[in-house]
Amino acid sequence: MKPIVEFQKINKFYGSAQACKDITFTIQDQTIHALVGENGAGKSTLMKIFAGLERADSGQIFLKGSAYKPESAKDAFKYRIGFVQQHFLLADNRNVIDHLILNWPYKSLLRPASTNELLKKVELFSAKFNWHINLKTKIRDLSVGEQQRIEIIKALLTDPEIIIFDEPTAVLAPGEILDFLKFLKDLKAEGKTVILISHKLNEIKNVADAVTVLRHGQSILTRDVSEMSVADMAESMIGQKLGSLVTNANIKKENRELFKIGDIGLIVEKNEILGVAGIEGHGQSQLIEKVLATVQKNKISYGDIAEDRIKFNLFPGLNLVEHMTLRHPKHLTKHGFIQQAKAVATTRDLVKAWDVRPHDHLIAVDKLSGGNQQKFVVGRELFHDPDFILAAHPTRGVDLGAQQMIHSALVARKDAGKSVMLVSSDLDEILNLSDVFIILNKNQIYGPFFKKQLSEIEIGQFMTDSHPEQKNFRLGSVGTGTLT
């Protein structure tokens, strides 16, 4: 093996906050190199610099031994570098095929057959992952998981030599994750170099050759994955041993109905976490709409941790104090006027309590990393101690420490008598946290099931219409607009 990419003392500032501090490490050719670290550790910033989306303030990058200083994403494309970002770059008003044509590098008026070539490539990738994509669907009508699939296909269409994946499995179902990890290995076998940013350390242990750990913007170590356990990687990321989730099993559970969605027959109980499992795009969005409409109709106080924080929870350009004030006017305004001192103090406390980095209450929310945006959203939605919490993929894209913090907060709310609906494509998250759970498949609801009532294999059968008793457990439907 020989080096293909070398980072030497990369520094990047955003105002007074330093995102990258003398980051130095080497990536070997034709390997899968994992990049791990807590939210805000500098992973995505470093990769944006490499992909030409940001510029380093100092330091050097060498590509195949030659100095490499991209001025734009076009420069990275010329060097055959692809990037699947955590936050999607998709045109909401375009349908899938139009969007892919816009990003197809070989389109030409002189080569009308090039679109046919594009369609063949899309079919090839769809078959590899068993993805069913309606090319006529508008991007804005796709689920988050389906949008990520489009981003992945868009990057692969350019036939990159080096490809960066930023949290690529965060919105994939268990079976899809296995197929995707196999595909990463296939890319390596074809001579590609893969850079994988992920918080899922078991996946890294399974697929990566080497790992670099970043902490507080600095490169802590680079080592062969075979030399490190999952626990070793976790401790290197956070700088201490990882604790375990503590739940109070002695609290008496009183199953009392908080509300019921009549046309589905779904009952949400107090003092309970109701899990919603299933492959994304099978009715999750429709169920969430029904649940929130019912909660609002019954005037139940609620927290809404949305499946797409950028689309539903945040306003790019507004700072954290402004977000808190807009979300909680009853607590932070008086007689129609903002209580500025109270709003600032409240936001400062939240930023500190949830370790939102940097600890700057006046920072624009779009300047935060994805994981820190998520911590802020969760803290803001739990601030008023709501009776019902809708938590859709609450730990997507966050590090292990933040996952524990969010899980503990949801369990604590449940133990205090509140209701939590946990929507997640992470089966472990559903099984570990939920008291009862339902399964969505093609807009149909199956269940509810109690913890340990089904094996993971049986849950997978319900997700894929192959369980022998599937019909006996059908609860209801959340619509007919299946996105396939």
Secondary structure, 3 states (H helix, E strand, C coil): CCEEEEEEEEEEEECCEEEEEEEEEEEECCCEEEEEECCCCCHHHHHHHHCCCCCCCEEEEEECCEECCCCCHHHHHHCCEEEECCCCCCCCCCEHHHHHHHCCCCCCCCCCCHHHHHHHHHHHHHHHHCCCCCCCCEHHHCCHHHHHHHHHHHHHCCCCCEEEEECCCCCCCHHHHHHHHHHHHHHHHCCCEEEEECCCHHHHHHHCCEEEEEECCEEEEEEEHHHCCHHHHHHHHHCCCCCCCCCCCCCCCCCCEEEEECCCCEEEECCEEEEEECCCCCCHHHHHHHHHHHHHHCCCCEEEECCCHHHHHCCCCCEHHHHHHHHCHHHHEECCEECHHHHHHHHHHHHHHCCCCCCCCCCEHHHCCHHHHHHHHHHHHHCCCCCEEEEECCCCCCCHHHHHHHHHHHHHHHHCCCEEEEECCCHHHHHHHCCEEEEEECCEEEEEEECCCCCHHHHHHHHCCCCCCHHHHEEEECCCCCCC
